[in-house]
Amino acid sequence: MKSMSRRRTEKVELPGAGTAIWRAPSRHLPHGNDPKTSVINADHRTHDVKNLFLCDGSSLVTSGRGQPTMTIEALAFRAADRITALAKRGEISA
């Protein structure tokens, strides 16, 4: 993460790019398995409602660059795989 921040700064400091540089502190975002900091876990399952899985763009913690449709599709496919695995292990109740 620090190397990405350095690289962004290098691009901004190119000749003619301007002089004002705003640097936001880099920080690690918490993993989704902590109910205090997230609504869903790594399986896309909500912490409060056992059989509720969120398979849409609401799990994106920041806005990305460009159109997020394919990222949302990938998250939905991943959630489907996780739901299937949980069901096969009997971890989804009726």
N, CA, C and O atoms as a CHARMM CRD file, in Angstrom:
* protein
*
  376
    1    1 MET  N      0.81400  -1.17700   0.00000 PROA 1      0.00000
    2    1 MET  CA     0.00000   0.00000   0.00000 PROA 1      0.00000
    3    1 MET  C      0.86900   1.25600   0.00000 PROA 1      0.00000
    4    1 MET  O      0.55000   2.23800  -0.67000 PROA 1      0.00000
    5    2 LYS  N      1.96000   1.22100   0.75000 PROA 2      0.00000
    6    2 LYS  CA     2.85300   2.37900   0.77100 PROA 2      0.00000
    7    2 LYS  C      3.49300   2.59200  -0.58600 PROA 2      0.00000
    8    2 LYS  O      3.69400   3.73300  -1.00200 PROA 2      0.00000
    9    3 SER  N      3.82100   1.49600  -1.29200 PROA 3      0.00000
   10    3 SER  CA     4.44900   1.64500  -2.60200 PROA 3      0.00000
   11    3 SER  C      3.47100   2.26200  -3.60100 PROA 3      0.00000
   12    3 SER  O      3.88500   3.03500  -4.46500 PROA 3      0.00000
   13    4 MET  N      2.17500   1.93300  -3.49600 PROA 4      0.00000
   14    4 MET  CA     1.17700   2.54000  -4.37500 PROA 4      0.00000
   15    4 MET  C      1.07800   4.03200  -4.10200 PROA 4      0.00000
   16    4 MET  O      0.96100   4.82800  -5.03400 PROA 4      0.00000
   17    5 SER  N      1.12400   4.41200  -2.84200 PROA 5      0.00000
   18    5 SER  CA     1.05700   5.82400  -2.47500 PROA 5      0.00000
   19    5 SER  C      2.26100   6.57300  -3.02400 PROA 5      0.00000
   20    5 SER  O      2.12200   7.68000  -3.54500 PROA 5      0.00000
   21    6 ARG  N      3.45400   5.96900  -2.90800 PROA 6      0.00000
   22    6 ARG  CA     4.66400   6.59800  -3.44900 PROA 6      0.00000
   23    6 ARG  C      4.53900   6.78000  -4.96600 PROA 6      0.00000
   24    6 ARG  O      4.90700   7.82500  -5.50300 PROA 6      0.00000
   25    7 ARG  N      4.02300   5.76600  -5.64300 PROA 7      0.00000
   26    7 ARG  CA     3.90500   5.82200  -7.10300 PROA 7      0.00000
   27    7 ARG  C      2.93600   6.92200  -7.53400 PROA 7      0.00000
   28    7 ARG  O      3.19300   7.63600  -8.50300 PROA 7      0.00000
   29    8 ARG  N      1.82400   7.05400  -6.81300 PROA 8      0.00000
   30    8 ARG  CA     0.88400   8.12700  -7.13300 PROA 8      0.00000
   31    8 ARG  C      1.55200   9.48200  -6.97400 PROA 8      0.00000
   32    8 ARG  O      1.37500  10.36700  -7.81000 PROA 8      0.00000
   33    9 THR  N      2.31800   9.64700  -5.90500 PROA 9      0.00000
   34    9 THR  CA     2.99700  10.91400  -5.65100 PROA 9      0.00000
   35    9 THR  C      4.01400  11.19800  -6.74900 PROA 9      0.00000
   36    9 THR  O      4.14900  12.34600  -7.17300 PROA 9      0.00000
   37   10 GLU  N      4.73100  10.18400  -7.21900 PROA 10     0.00000
   38   10 GLU  CA     5.69100  10.37700  -8.30600 PROA 10     0.00000
   39   10 GLU  C      4.99000  10.91700  -9.54900 PROA 10     0.00000
   40   10 GLU  O      5.51600  11.80800 -10.21600 PROA 10     0.00000
   41   11 LYS  N      3.81600  10.39100  -9.86400 PROA 11     0.00000
   42   11 LYS  CA     3.09200  10.84000 -11.04700 PROA 11     0.00000
   43   11 LYS  C      2.64700  12.28700 -10.90100 PROA 11     0.00000
   44   11 LYS  O      2.67800  13.04500 -11.87100 PROA 11     0.00000
   45   12 VAL  N      2.23900  12.67600  -9.71000 PROA 12     0.00000
   46   12 VAL  CA     1.78300  14.05000  -9.47900 PROA 12     0.00000
   47   12 VAL  C      2.94800  15.01300  -9.52200 PROA 12     0.00000
   48   12 VAL  O      2.77600  16.16500  -9.92000 PROA 12     0.00000
   49   13 GLU  N      4.12200  14.57800  -9.12500 PROA 13     0.00000
   50   13 GLU  CA     5.27800  15.46100  -9.06200 PROA 13     0.00000
   51   13 GLU  C      6.00200  15.60700 -10.39600 PROA 13     0.00000
   52   13 GLU  O      7.08700  16.18800 -10.44100 PROA 13     0.00000
   53   14 LEU  N      5.42700  15.09400 -11.48200 PROA 14     0.00000
   54   14 LEU  CA     6.03500  15.25300 -12.79800 PROA 14     0.00000
   55   14 LEU  C      6.08400  16.72400 -13.16800 PROA 14     0.00000
   56   14 LEU  O      5.22700  17.49300 -12.73200 PROA 14     0.00000
   57   15 PRO  N      7.07500  17.14000 -13.96900 PROA 15     0.00000
   58   15 PRO  CA     7.17500  18.54700 -14.35600 PROA 15     0.00000
   59   15 PRO  C      5.88300  19.03100 -15.01100 PROA 15     0.00000
   60   15 PRO  O      5.33200  18.36900 -15.89100 PROA 15     0.00000
   61   16 GLY  N      5.41000  20.19500 -14.56900 PROA 16     0.00000
   62   16 GLY  CA     4.20400  20.78800 -15.12300 PROA 16     0.00000
   63   16 GLY  C      2.91000  20.27700 -14.51000 PROA 16     0.00000
   64   16 GLY  O      1.82400  20.70400 -14.90400 PROA 16     0.00000
   65   17 ALA  N      3.01600  19.37100 -13.55600 PROA 17     0.00000
   66   17 ALA  CA     1.80700  18.80400 -12.96100 PROA 17     0.00000
   67   17 ALA  C      1.25200  19.67500 -11.84600 PROA 17     0.00000
   68   17 ALA  O      0.16000  19.39600 -11.35100 PROA 17     0.00000
   69   18 GLY  N      1.94300  20.69000 -11.44200 PROA 18     0.00000
   70   18 GLY  CA     1.46900  21.54400 -10.35800 PROA 18     0.00000
   71   18 GLY  C      2.33800  21.36800  -9.12900 PROA 18     0.00000
   72   18 GLY  O      3.24100  20.53100  -9.10400 PROA 18     0.00000
   73   19 THR  N      2.05800  22.16200  -8.11300 PROA 19     0.00000
   74   19 THR  CA     2.90600  22.12000  -6.92200 PROA 19     0.00000
   75   19 THR  C      2.20100  21.63700  -5.67200 PROA 19     0.00000
   76   19 THR  O      2.86100  21.15100  -4.75400 PROA 19     0.00000
   77   20 ALA  N      0.87100  21.75500  -5.60200 PROA 20     0.00000
   78   20 ALA  CA     0.15800  21.35200  -4.38600 PROA 20     0.00000
   79   20 ALA  C     -0.13100  19.85300  -4.42400 PROA 20     0.00000
   80   20 ALA  O     -0.77000  19.35300  -5.35000 PROA 20     0.00000
   81   21 ILE  N      0.34300  19.15900  -3.41700 PROA 21     0.00000
   82   21 ILE  CA     0.10000  17.72200  -3.31100 PROA 21     0.00000
   83   21 ILE  C     -0.56600  17.45300  -1.96900 PROA 21     0.00000
   84   21 ILE  O     -0.03700  17.80500  -0.91400 PROA 21     0.00000
   85   22 TRP  N     -1.72200  16.82900  -2.02600 PROA 22     0.00000
   86   22 TRP  CA    -2.43100  16.44000  -0.80700 PROA 22     0.00000
   87   22 TRP  C     -2.21000  14.95700  -0.59900 PROA 22     0.00000
   88   22 TRP  O     -2.51900  14.15200  -1.47800 PROA 22     0.00000
   89   23 ARG  N     -1.68800  14.59300   0.53400 PROA 23     0.00000
   90   23 ARG  CA    -1.42100  13.18700   0.83700 PROA 23     0.00000
   91   23 ARG  C     -2.35600  12.71700   1.93800 PROA 23     0.00000
   92   23 ARG  O     -2.32000  13.22100   3.06000 PROA 23     0.00000
   93   24 ALA  N     -3.18000  11.75900   1.60600 PROA 24     0.00000
   94   24 ALA  CA    -4.05200  11.16000   2.61600 PROA 24     0.00000
   95   24 ALA  C     -3.27700  10.03800   3.29500 PROA 24     0.00000
   96   24 ALA  O     -2.51700   9.32800   2.63600 PROA 24     0.00000
   97   25 PRO  N     -3.45600   9.87100   4.57100 PROA 25     0.00000
   98   25 PRO  CA    -2.76400   8.76700   5.24000 PROA 25     0.00000
   99   25 PRO  C     -3.27200   7.42900   4.73300 PROA 25     0.00000
  100   25 PRO  O     -4.48100   7.24100   4.59000 PROA 25     0.00000
  101   26 SER  N     -2.37700   6.50700   4.46300 PROA 26     0.00000
  102   26 SER  CA    -2.76000   5.15600   4.05700 PROA 26     0.00000
  103   26 SER  C     -3.09400   4.36600   5.30400 PROA 26     0.00000
  104   26 SER  O     -2.39600   4.44000   6.31500 PROA 26     0.00000
  105   27 ARG  N     -4.15200   3.62400   5.21500 PROA 27     0.00000
  106   27 ARG  CA    -4.50400   2.77500   6.35000 PROA 27     0.00000
  107   27 ARG  C     -5.10200   1.48500   5.83100 PROA 27     0.00000
  108   27 ARG  O     -5.69400   1.44300   4.75200 PROA 27     0.00000
  109   28 HSD  N     -4.94300   0.45600   6.59700 PROA 28     0.00000
  110   28 HSD  CA    -5.47700  -0.84700   6.24000 PROA 28     0.00000
  111   28 HSD  C     -6.93800  -0.90600   6.66300 PROA 28     0.00000
  112   28 HSD  O     -7.27100  -0.61700   7.81300 PROA 28     0.00000
  113   29 LEU  N     -7.80400  -1.28100   5.73300 PROA 29     0.00000
  114   29 LEU  CA    -9.21100  -1.42900   6.08300 PROA 29     0.00000
  115   29 LEU  C     -9.41700  -2.75800   6.80500 PROA 29     0.00000
  116   29 LEU  O     -8.78800  -3.75500   6.45000 PROA 29     0.00000
  117   30 PRO  N    -10.27900  -2.78500   7.80100 PROA 30     0.00000
  118   30 PRO  CA   -10.49000  -4.02400   8.53900 PROA 30     0.00000
  119   30 PRO  C    -11.14400  -5.08400   7.66900 PROA 30     0.00000
  120   30 PRO  O    -11.91000  -4.77300   6.75700 PROA 30     0.00000
  121   31 HSD  N    -10.83500  -6.32400   7.95900 PROA 31     0.00000
  122   31 HSD  CA   -11.43500  -7.44800   7.24900 PROA 31     0.00000
  123   31 HSD  C    -12.88600  -7.56600   7.66500 PROA 31     0.00000
  124   31 HSD  O    -13.24800  -7.17400   8.77400 PROA 31     0.00000
  125   32 GLY  N    -13.71400  -8.09900   6.79600 PROA 32     0.00000
  126   32 GLY  CA   -15.14900  -8.13400   7.02700 PROA 32     0.00000
  127   32 GLY  C    -15.66000  -9.08200   8.08100 PROA 32     0.00000
  128   32 GLY  O    -16.87100  -9.14400   8.29100 PROA 32     0.00000
  129   33 ASN  N    -14.81600  -9.81500   8.74900 PROA 33     0.00000
  130   33 ASN  CA   -15.32900 -10.77500   9.72700 PROA 33     0.00000
  131   33 ASN  C    -15.58300 -10.17200  11.10200 PROA 33     0.00000
  132   33 ASN  O    -15.93800 -10.90000  12.02900 PROA 33     0.00000
  133   34 ASP  N    -15.41300  -8.88300  11.25700 PROA 34     0.00000
  134   34 ASP  CA   -15.64500  -8.23000  12.53700 PROA 34     0.00000
  135   34 ASP  C    -16.99500  -7.51100  12.50800 PROA 34     0.00000
  136   34 ASP  O    -17.14300  -6.51800  11.79600 PROA 34     0.00000
  137   35 PRO  N    -17.98100  -7.99400  13.27200 PROA 35     0.00000
  138   35 PRO  CA   -19.31200  -7.36500  13.26500 PROA 35     0.00000
  139   35 PRO  C    -19.30800  -5.91300  13.73400 PROA 35     0.00000
  140   35 PRO  O    -20.25400  -5.17300  13.46400 PROA 35     0.00000
  141   36 LYS  N    -18.26400  -5.50500  14.42700 PROA 36     0.00000
  142   36 LYS  CA   -18.18900  -4.11800  14.89600 PROA 36     0.00000
  143   36 LYS  C    -17.83200  -3.15600  13.76400 PROA 36     0.00000
  144   36 LYS  O    -18.13500  -1.96600  13.84600 PROA 36     0.00000
  145   37 THR  N    -17.19400  -3.65700  12.71300 PROA 37     0.00000
  146   37 THR  CA   -16.73700  -2.77800  11.63800 PROA 37     0.00000
  147   37 THR  C    -17.34500  -3.09500  10.27800 PROA 37     0.00000
  148   37 THR  O    -17.02100  -2.43600   9.29000 PROA 37     0.00000
  149   38 SER  N    -18.22100  -4.09500  10.21100 PROA 38     0.00000
  150   38 SER  CA   -18.78400  -4.45700   8.90600 PROA 38     0.00000
  151   38 SER  C    -20.17500  -5.07300   9.06400 PROA 38     0.00000
  152   38 SER  O    -20.55400  -5.53300  10.14200 PROA 38     0.00000
  153   39 VAL  N    -20.90700  -5.06800   7.98100 PROA 39     0.00000
  154   39 VAL  CA   -22.25300  -5.64600   7.97200 PROA 39     0.00000
  155   39 VAL  C    -22.20700  -7.11000   7.55400 PROA 39     0.00000
  156   39 VAL  O    -22.98400  -7.92800   8.04600 PROA 39     0.00000
  157   40 ILE  N    -21.27600  -7.44100   6.63000 PROA 40     0.00000
  158   40 ILE  CA   -21.17700  -8.81900   6.14100 PROA 40     0.00000
  159   40 ILE  C    -19.79300  -9.39400   6.43300 PROA 40     0.00000
  160   40 ILE  O    -18.83100  -8.66200   6.66500 PROA 40     0.00000
  161   41 ASN  N    -19.72100 -10.72300   6.41500 PROA 41     0.00000
  162   41 ASN  CA   -18.43100 -11.38300   6.60000 PROA 41     0.00000
  163   41 ASN  C    -17.82300 -11.72100   5.23600 PROA 41     0.00000
  164   41 ASN  O    -18.35000 -11.30800   4.20300 PROA 41     0.00000
  165   42 ALA  N    -16.73500 -12.45800   5.23100 PROA 42     0.00000
  166   42 ALA  CA   -16.03300 -12.77700   3.98200 PROA 42     0.00000
  167   42 ALA  C    -16.86200 -13.67000   3.05500 PROA 42     0.00000
  168   42 ALA  O    -16.55900 -13.76800   1.86600 PROA 42     0.00000
  169   43 ASP  N    -17.89800 -14.31800   3.58100 PROA 43     0.00000
  170   43 ASP  CA   -18.79000 -15.14900   2.76900 PROA 43     0.00000
  171   43 ASP  C    -19.99200 -14.36000   2.24600 PROA 43     0.00000
  172   43 ASP  O    -20.90200 -14.94300   1.65700 PROA 43     0.00000
  173   44 HSD  N    -20.00300 -13.05200   2.45400 PROA 44     0.00000
  174   44 HSD  CA   -21.09900 -12.16900   2.04400 PROA 44     0.00000
  175   44 HSD  C    -22.34200 -12.35400   2.90700 PROA 44     0.00000
  176   44 HSD  O    -23.42100 -11.87600   2.55500 PROA 44     0.00000
  177   45 ARG  N    -22.19700 -13.03600   4.02200 PROA 45     0.00000
  178   45 ARG  CA   -23.30600 -13.31900   4.94100 PROA 45     0.00000
  179   45 ARG  C    -23.36800 -12.23200   5.99900 PROA 45     0.00000
  180   45 ARG  O    -22.34400 -11.84900   6.56500 PROA 45     0.00000
  181   46 THR  N    -24.57800 -11.73000   6.26800 PROA 46     0.00000
  182   46 THR  CA   -24.70800 -10.69200   7.28600 PROA 46     0.00000
  183   46 THR  C    -24.43300 -11.26100   8.66500 PROA 46     0.00000
  184   46 THR  O    -24.67700 -12.44000   8.92400 PROA 46     0.00000
  185   47 HSD  N    -23.92900 -10.42100   9.53800 PROA 47     0.00000
  186   47 HSD  CA   -23.62000 -10.85500  10.89700 PROA 47     0.00000
  187   47 HSD  C    -24.88600 -11.03400  11.73000 PROA 47     0.00000
  188   47 HSD  O    -24.94500 -11.91400  12.58900 PROA 47     0.00000
  189   48 ASP  N    -25.89800 -10.20600  11.48100 PROA 48     0.00000
  190   48 ASP  CA   -27.09400 -10.21900  12.32600 PROA 48     0.00000
  191   48 ASP  C    -28.17600 -11.19600  11.87700 PROA 48     0.00000
  192   48 ASP  O    -28.87700 -11.76600  12.71300 PROA 48     0.00000
  193   49 VAL  N    -28.32000 -11.39600  10.57300 PROA 49     0.00000
  194   49 VAL  CA   -29.36400 -12.28100  10.04600 PROA 49     0.00000
  195   49 VAL  C    -28.66300 -13.46400   9.39400 PROA 49     0.00000
  196   49 VAL  O    -28.05300 -13.31900   8.33500 PROA 49     0.00000
  197   50 LYS  N    -28.74700 -14.62600  10.01600 PROA 50     0.00000
  198   50 LYS  CA   -27.91200 -15.77500   9.64700 PROA 50     0.00000
  199   50 LYS  C    -27.99700 -16.18300   8.17800 PROA 50     0.00000
  200   50 LYS  O    -26.96200 -16.47200   7.57600 PROA 50     0.00000
  201   51 ASN  N    -29.17400 -16.21800   7.58500 PROA 51     0.00000
  202   51 ASN  CA   -29.29600 -16.69200   6.20400 PROA 51     0.00000
  203   51 ASN  C    -29.50600 -15.58000   5.19000 PROA 51     0.00000
  204   51 ASN  O    -30.09700 -15.80000   4.13300 PROA 51     0.00000
  205   52 LEU  N    -29.02300 -14.38500   5.51200 PROA 52     0.00000
  206   52 LEU  CA   -29.10800 -13.26300   4.57500 PROA 52     0.00000
  207   52 LEU  C    -27.72700 -12.99800   3.99800 PROA 52     0.00000
  208   52 LEU  O    -26.77400 -12.72500   4.72700 PROA 52     0.00000
  209   53 PHE  N    -27.63600 -13.08200   2.68800 PROA 53     0.00000
  210   53 PHE  CA   -26.38500 -12.83900   1.97400 PROA 53     0.00000
  211   53 PHE  C    -26.57900 -11.61300   1.08400 PROA 53     0.00000
  212   53 PHE  O    -27.58200 -11.51200   0.37800 PROA 53     0.00000
  213   54 LEU  N    -25.62800 -10.68500   1.11400 PROA 54     0.00000
  214   54 LEU  CA   -25.68900  -9.49900   0.26600 PROA 54     0.00000
  215   54 LEU  C    -24.80100  -9.72200  -0.95500 PROA 54     0.00000
  216   54 LEU  O    -23.58800  -9.89300  -0.83300 PROA 54     0.00000
  217   55 CYS  N    -25.41100  -9.71900  -2.11000 PROA 55     0.00000
  218   55 CYS  CA   -24.69500 -10.03900  -3.34800 PROA 55     0.00000
  219   55 CYS  C    -24.81000  -8.90100  -4.34600 PROA 55     0.00000
  220   55 CYS  O    -25.11500  -9.11400  -5.52000 PROA 55     0.00000
  221   56 ASP  N    -24.56400  -7.69900  -3.86900 PROA 56     0.00000
  222   56 ASP  CA   -24.67500  -6.53500  -4.74200 PROA 56     0.00000
  223   56 ASP  C    -23.52400  -5.57900  -4.47100 PROA 56     0.00000
  224   56 ASP  O    -22.55000  -5.94900  -3.81500 PROA 56     0.00000
  225   57 GLY  N    -23.62700  -4.37800  -4.96100 PROA 57     0.00000
  226   57 GLY  CA   -22.56100  -3.39800  -4.81500 PROA 57     0.00000
  227   57 GLY  C    -22.43500  -2.80700  -3.42500 PROA 57     0.00000
  228   57 GLY  O    -21.48700  -2.06800  -3.16200 PROA 57     0.00000
  229   58 SER  N    -23.35300  -3.10800  -2.53500 PROA 58     0.00000
  230   58 SER  CA   -23.28700  -2.51800  -1.19700 PROA 58     0.00000
  231   58 SER  C    -22.08400  -3.01500  -0.39700 PROA 58     0.00000
  232   58 SER  O    -21.71600  -2.40400   0.60600 PROA 58     0.00000
  233   59 SER  N    -21.47600  -4.10600  -0.82400 PROA 59     0.00000
  234   59 SER  CA   -20.29300  -4.60100  -0.10800 PROA 59     0.00000
  235   59 SER  C    -19.00800  -3.89200  -0.53400 PROA 59     0.00000
  236   59 SER  O    -17.95300  -4.13000   0.05400 PROA 59     0.00000
  237   60 LEU  N    -19.07900  -3.03000  -1.54300 PROA 60     0.00000
  238   60 LEU  CA   -17.90300  -2.25800  -1.94100 PROA 60     0.00000
  239   60 LEU  C    -17.70000  -1.14500  -0.91700 PROA 60     0.00000
  240   60 LEU  O    -18.57600  -0.30000  -0.72900 PROA 60     0.00000
  241   61 VAL  N    -16.55700  -1.14700  -0.26400 PROA 61     0.00000
  242   61 VAL  CA   -16.33500  -0.18300   0.81400 PROA 61     0.00000
  243   61 VAL  C    -15.92200   1.20400   0.33300 PROA 61     0.00000
  244   61 VAL  O    -16.00600   2.16700   1.09600 PROA 61     0.00000
  245   62 THR  N    -15.48700   1.32200  -0.89300 PROA 62     0.00000
  246   62 THR  CA   -15.12600   2.62200  -1.46100 PROA 62     0.00000
  247   62 THR  C    -15.60900   2.66500  -2.89900 PROA 62     0.00000
  248   62 THR  O    -15.92800   1.63100  -3.48600 PROA 62     0.00000
  249   63 SER  N    -15.65900   3.84100  -3.45400 PROA 63     0.00000
  250   63 SER  CA   -16.01500   3.93100  -4.86300 PROA 63     0.00000
  251   63 SER  C    -14.78200   3.61200  -5.69000 PROA 63     0.00000
  252   63 SER  O    -13.67700   4.05900  -5.38100 PROA 63     0.00000
  253   64 GLY  N    -14.97500   2.85900  -6.71100 PROA 64     0.00000
  254   64 GLY  CA   -13.85100   2.48300  -7.56000 PROA 64     0.00000
  255   64 GLY  C    -13.74900   3.40800  -8.75100 PROA 64     0.00000
  256   64 GLY  O    -14.50500   4.37000  -8.88400 PROA 64     0.00000
  257   65 ARG  N    -12.81500   3.10400  -9.60000 PROA 65     0.00000
  258   65 ARG  CA   -12.63600   3.88300 -10.82300 PROA 65     0.00000
  259   65 ARG  C    -13.47800   3.26900 -11.91400 PROA 65     0.00000
  260   65 ARG  O    -13.39500   2.06400 -12.15200 PROA 65     0.00000
  261   66 GLY  N    -14.26900   4.04900 -12.56800 PROA 66     0.00000
  262   66 GLY  CA   -15.04600   3.54900 -13.69100 PROA 66     0.00000
  263   66 GLY  C    -16.27800   2.77600 -13.26200 PROA 66     0.00000
  264   66 GLY  O    -16.74200   2.88400 -12.12700 PROA 66     0.00000
  265   67 GLN  N    -16.79000   2.00600 -14.18300 PROA 67     0.00000
  266   67 GLN  CA   -18.02800   1.26000 -13.99200 PROA 67     0.00000
  267   67 GLN  C    -17.79700   0.03000 -13.10700 PROA 67     0.00000
  268   67 GLN  O    -16.93000  -0.78600 -13.41900 PROA 67     0.00000
  269   68 PRO  N    -18.55100  -0.12300 -12.01300 PROA 68     0.00000
  270   68 PRO  CA   -18.32900  -1.23500 -11.09300 PROA 68     0.00000
  271   68 PRO  C    -19.08100  -2.52100 -11.44700 PROA 68     0.00000
  272   68 PRO  O    -19.03700  -3.48400 -10.68200 PROA 68     0.00000
  273   69 THR  N    -19.77000  -2.55400 -12.59500 PROA 69     0.00000
  274   69 THR  CA   -20.64400  -3.68100 -12.91300 PROA 69     0.00000
  275   69 THR  C    -19.91100  -5.01900 -12.87200 PROA 69     0.00000
  276   69 THR  O    -20.40800  -5.96900 -12.26800 PROA 69     0.00000
  277   70 MET  N    -18.75300  -5.11300 -13.49500 PROA 70     0.00000
  278   70 MET  CA   -18.05500  -6.40400 -13.53100 PROA 70     0.00000
  279   70 MET  C    -17.54000  -6.80100 -12.15300 PROA 70     0.00000
  280   70 MET  O    -17.48900  -7.98900 -11.83400 PROA 70     0.00000
  281   71 THR  N    -17.16100  -5.83700 -11.34400 PROA 71     0.00000
  282   71 THR  CA   -16.74400  -6.13500  -9.97900 PROA 71     0.00000
  283   71 THR  C    -17.92200  -6.67700  -9.18500 PROA 71     0.00000
  284   71 THR  O    -17.77400  -7.64300  -8.43600 PROA 71     0.00000
  285   72 ILE  N    -19.08700  -6.06500  -9.34300 PROA 72     0.00000
  286   72 ILE  CA   -20.28400  -6.53300  -8.64800 PROA 72     0.00000
  287   72 ILE  C    -20.65700  -7.93900  -9.12200 PROA 72     0.00000
  288   72 ILE  O    -21.04000  -8.78700  -8.31600 PROA 72     0.00000
  289   73 GLU  N    -20.54500  -8.18400 -10.42000 PROA 73     0.00000
  290   73 GLU  CA   -20.80200  -9.52900 -10.94600 PROA 73     0.00000
  291   73 GLU  C    -19.85000 -10.54900 -10.33500 PROA 73     0.00000
  292   73 GLU  O    -20.26900 -11.63800  -9.94500 PROA 73     0.00000
  293   74 ALA  N    -18.57000 -10.19700 -10.25100 PROA 74     0.00000
  294   74 ALA  CA   -17.58300 -11.10500  -9.66200 PROA 74     0.00000
  295   74 ALA  C    -17.90600 -11.38500  -8.19400 PROA 74     0.00000
  296   74 ALA  O    -17.78200 -12.52100  -7.73700 PROA 74     0.00000
  297   75 LEU  N    -18.32200 -10.34900  -7.45500 PROA 75     0.00000
  298   75 LEU  CA   -18.70600 -10.55000  -6.05700 PROA 75     0.00000
  299   75 LEU  C    -19.92300 -11.46000  -5.95300 PROA 75     0.00000
  300   75 LEU  O    -19.98900 -12.29300  -5.04900 PROA 75     0.00000
  301   76 ALA  N    -20.88000 -11.31800  -6.85600 PROA 76     0.00000
  302   76 ALA  CA   -22.07200 -12.17300  -6.84000 PROA 76     0.00000
  303   76 ALA  C    -21.70800 -13.62300  -7.14700 PROA 76     0.00000
  304   76 ALA  O    -22.22600 -14.53700  -6.50500 PROA 76     0.00000
  305   77 PHE  N    -20.81900 -13.84600  -8.12400 PROA 77     0.00000
  306   77 PHE  CA   -20.37000 -15.21100  -8.41900 PROA 77     0.00000
  307   77 PHE  C    -19.62800 -15.81000  -7.21600 PROA 77     0.00000
  308   77 PHE  O    -19.81800 -16.97700  -6.87200 PROA 77     0.00000
  309   78 ARG  N    -18.78700 -14.99300  -6.58800 PROA 78     0.00000
  310   78 ARG  CA   -18.05800 -15.45200  -5.40300 PROA 78     0.00000
  311   78 ARG  C    -19.03700 -15.80300  -4.28100 PROA 78     0.00000
  312   78 ARG  O    -18.89400 -16.83500  -3.62500 PROA 78     0.00000
  313   79 ALA  N    -20.03100 -14.94000  -4.06800 PROA 79     0.00000
  314   79 ALA  CA   -21.03900 -15.20600  -3.03200 PROA 79     0.00000
  315   79 ALA  C    -21.78300 -16.50100  -3.33700 PROA 79     0.00000
  316   79 ALA  O    -22.05400 -17.28500  -2.42600 PROA 79     0.00000
  317   80 ALA  N    -22.11500 -16.73600  -4.60400 PROA 80     0.00000
  318   80 ALA  CA   -22.80800 -17.97800  -4.98600 PROA 80     0.00000
  319   80 ALA  C    -21.96000 -19.19900  -4.65600 PROA 80     0.00000
  320   80 ALA  O    -22.47200 -20.20100  -4.15600 PROA 80     0.00000
  321   81 ASP  N    -20.65900 -19.11200  -4.93700 PROA 81     0.00000
  322   81 ASP  CA   -19.75400 -20.22200  -4.59200 PROA 81     0.00000
  323   81 ASP  C    -19.71600 -20.45100  -3.08700 PROA 81     0.00000
  324   81 ASP  O    -19.74900 -21.59200  -2.62700 PROA 81     0.00000
  325   82 ARG  N    -19.64800 -19.36500  -2.32200 PROA 82     0.00000
  326   82 ARG  CA   -19.61200 -19.48200  -0.85800 PROA 82     0.00000
  327   82 ARG  C    -20.91800 -20.05500  -0.31800 PROA 82     0.00000
  328   82 ARG  O    -20.90600 -20.90800   0.56900 PROA 82     0.00000
  329   83 ILE  N    -22.04700 -19.58500  -0.85700 PROA 83     0.00000
  330   83 ILE  CA   -23.35400 -20.08300  -0.41200 PROA 83     0.00000
  331   83 ILE  C    -23.47900 -21.57400  -0.71700 PROA 83     0.00000
  332   83 ILE  O    -23.96600 -22.34200   0.11300 PROA 83     0.00000
  333   84 THR  N    -23.04000 -21.98300  -1.90500 PROA 84     0.00000
  334   84 THR  CA   -23.07600 -23.40100  -2.28200 PROA 84     0.00000
  335   84 THR  C    -22.24500 -24.23400  -1.31600 PROA 84     0.00000
  336   84 THR  O    -22.69100 -25.28200  -0.85100 PROA 84     0.00000
  337   85 ALA  N    -21.04200 -23.77000  -1.01800 PROA 85     0.00000
  338   85 ALA  CA   -20.16000 -24.51100  -0.08800 PROA 85     0.00000
  339   85 ALA  C    -20.78400 -24.60100   1.30800 PROA 85     0.00000
  340   85 ALA  O    -20.75300 -25.66300   1.92900 PROA 85     0.00000
  341   86 LEU  N    -21.34500 -23.50700   1.80100 PROA 86     0.00000
  342   86 LEU  CA   -21.99100 -23.52500   3.10900 PROA 86     0.00000
  343   86 LEU  C    -23.18200 -24.47000   3.13800 PROA 86     0.00000
  344   86 LEU  O    -23.39200 -25.17900   4.12100 PROA 86     0.00000
  345   87 ALA  N    -23.96900 -24.48200   2.04900 PROA 87     0.00000
  346   87 ALA  CA   -25.13700 -25.37600   1.97100 PROA 87     0.00000
  347   87 ALA  C    -24.70200 -26.83300   1.95800 PROA 87     0.00000
  348   87 ALA  O    -25.31800 -27.66900   2.61800 PROA 87     0.00000
  349   88 LYS  N    -23.64400 -27.14500   1.21000 PROA 88     0.00000
  350   88 LYS  CA   -23.15600 -28.52800   1.15700 PROA 88     0.00000
  351   88 LYS  C    -22.66000 -29.00800   2.51500 PROA 88     0.00000
  352   88 LYS  O    -22.75000 -30.19400   2.83300 PROA 88     0.00000
  353   89 ARG  N    -22.13300 -28.07100   3.32000 PROA 89     0.00000
  354   89 ARG  CA   -21.66000 -28.43600   4.67100 PROA 89     0.00000
  355   89 ARG  C    -22.78400 -28.39100   5.70500 PROA 89     0.00000
  356   89 ARG  O    -22.55500 -28.67600   6.88100 PROA 89     0.00000
  357   90 GLY  N    -23.99200 -28.03700   5.27700 PROA 90     0.00000
  358   90 GLY  CA   -25.12500 -27.97900   6.18200 PROA 90     0.00000
  359   90 GLY  C    -25.11300 -26.77800   7.10700 PROA 90     0.00000
  360   90 GLY  O    -25.70200 -26.82700   8.18600 PROA 90     0.00000
  361   91 GLU  N    -24.44500 -25.68400   6.70000 PROA 91     0.00000
  362   91 GLU  CA   -24.32900 -24.51300   7.53900 PROA 91     0.00000
  363   91 GLU  C    -25.36200 -23.43400   7.22900 PROA 91     0.00000
  364   91 GLU  O    -25.27800 -22.31500   7.73500 PROA 91     0.00000
  365   92 ILE  N    -26.34100 -23.78600   6.38600 PROA 92     0.00000
  366   92 ILE  CA   -27.43700 -22.87200   6.10300 PROA 92     0.00000
  367   92 ILE  C    -28.69900 -23.55300   6.62100 PROA 92     0.00000
  368   92 ILE  O    -29.05600 -24.64500   6.17900 PROA 92     0.00000
  369   93 SER  N    -29.36400 -22.89800   7.55700 PROA 93     0.00000
  370   93 SER  CA   -30.54800 -23.51800   8.14800 PROA 93     0.00000
  371   93 SER  C    -31.80300 -23.15100   7.37300 PROA 93     0.00000
  372   93 SER  O    -31.86600 -22.10800   6.72300 PROA 93     0.00000
  373   94 ALA  N    -32.79100 -24.01500   7.45100 PROA 94     0.00000
  374   94 ALA  CA   -34.06000 -23.79200   6.74500 PROA 94     0.00000
  375   94 ALA  C    -34.94800 -22.85400   7.51100 PROA 94     0.00000
  376   94 ALA  O    -36.05600 -22.55200   7.06700 PROA 94     0.00000
